[in-house]
Amino acid sequence: MEKLIEILEGLNPDVDYANTKDLVDGHYLDSLTILSLVSEIEDEFDVEIPTIEIVPNNFNSVESLWKLITKLQKDE
């Protein structure tokens, strides 16, 4: 999960990712940032995030993102 936080901090270092639970709803991540994030996650964790999974619930917190990543890794 540390690598995920590093990726997020590279996109926007001004957010406390460990404690923020509304990354999308609180407008910390916008659509362009999410697209960059998806690309970096796919490269770093060797997963493919289907378009159907790019929803606010999966991107609102580090925990929900990590849960998505581990699910996708198990599915492959």
N, C-alpha and C positions, 0 to 999 in steps of 0.2 A: 504494500500500500504506500510505502514511502516514495517509490518511484512515481506513482500516480500523483502524489502531492507535489513532487518536484516538477512534473509536467504542467500541472495547474499553476504553480507559482511562476513558471516560465511564461505563461500566457497572461497572468495578472497577479503580480506579487503583492498587491495591497489587500488581499482577502485572507482571512483566517480560515483556511479550508478545513482544518481539523474540527472546528466548532460550528461552522456555518451549515445550516440545513435547508437553505432556500436559495441555492446558487442560481437557479433559473428564475424562480418566482421573485427573488429579491434583485433581479437584474444584474447579478455579478457576472453571469455568462450570457452573452447574446448569441444570436444565430451564427454569426461569423466565427466567434470564438469556439462555439460548439463544433463547427465543421473542422476547425484546426485541431481541436481536442480529439475528435474522432480519428482523424488521420494519425495523430501522434500515438494514441492508444493502440490503434491497429498495428502500427510499426513496432512499438515497444513490446507489446504483449502477444504479438503474433495471433491476432484474432481478427475477425471481420464482423463489424457491427452492422446488422441489417437495418435498413431504413425504418422498419416497423419498431425497432428498439430505441430510436432517437426521439424520445418523449421526455417531458420535464421530470417525471417521477424517477427516471433512470439517471438524471443529471443534476438533481437538486442537492446531493451531498456526496462526499467522498465515499461514504459507506455504500450508497446506492450504486455509484459507479463501480466500486470494487466488486459488489455483488454481481453486476452485469458482466464484468470482465471474467470473473471466476466461472460463471455460468457458461459463457461462450467458450472458455478454454476446455471445460468438461465436454461440451457438445462436439468439439472438433476431434 
